């Protein structure tokens, strides 16, 4: 007789779980029983064990996750405290750098004033030198005329003596001794007058030579002083222009193209930096004139650099305390085209250069924003503002307040999103800000 699989299973577990019967008696005195076969008992036992094991495992997993979450929160708090400490240190360093930049700017203005004073002294000494050269020329002309007159007087005296001697011999035979004495007296008187005139001319010539020597010495002194002034001006010009050229190069703006653009906008002529004019007689300029013109060209170049620095965004958009929250570059798989500054709600925001407002209003994810167009194909963007203080078409100056910091648009907190675009391409705003710190 074939056995069923369930019977074989019950037979297998019967040695450990013998068959049990559970008797139940009802109110009508009837008795019933429930038979618990070995397989059923084994199934109940294994199910209960599996349930208990699953409960223990789930409790362990929940406990481990709770412990891990607590450690992660503590680590996040420690990281946040460290980050805030670093931000405070950076803020203190930035404020120290601003103080140093202001001091450097004051030194630069003092040097520029000194250069202007030296330039005025240079022009005055140049005028004095020309006057002395003119005086020397007049003295030399007078001396030459005096010497010519002296030589002519000597010739006339010699000629008169010869004539008188010839006449004396011819008339000695015809006239009396009295006439000869009269003639000799006349000649002696004429000779005395000629000698006096000669001595007077010699004295005037010696005085003119002394004056010429003094004028030559004074001219040499002026030339030596001019050389020292030129040297100081050239050194000051080199120290002043080199940092400006380095600042523009670091910001990615070619200095030669900037100067051409500024010259087109400021093409007027005249004023204290006008080059020295030369003589129209075809003479080559002197060494001092060439150096003076070179200095004036350098001063004009430095002035153009200063104008360009006012037209380009080399300033900070905030003057209050802040902290950097995000820089230029890839972020969360996307390109972040600007720099984020976080501060209190309503913090004033300022234009970083002179320009014209081309956008002032709501713009998609930027919220309330302002776009300003500057010289050299540069634009600056200011996004997520809570309030706008300029309108489209308005011309603004460097340092003018254009809005307040807010949290409008696609933003996770109160901050300013600041962008710099050159010819439509976004560049790192910190290139301009860090380059300016080396100069200002």
PyMOL commands that set and color helices and strands:
alter all, ss='L'
color gray80, all
select helices_A, chain A and resi 5-13+38-172+177-250+255-265+287-311+364-366+429-437
alter helices_A, ss='H'
color red, helices_A
select strands_A, chain A and resi 20-25+31-36+323-326+329-331+334-336+339-342+348-350+355-362+368-373+378-388+395-396+401-405+416-422+425-427
alter strands_A, ss='S'
color yellow, strands_A
deselect
rebuild
show_as cartoon
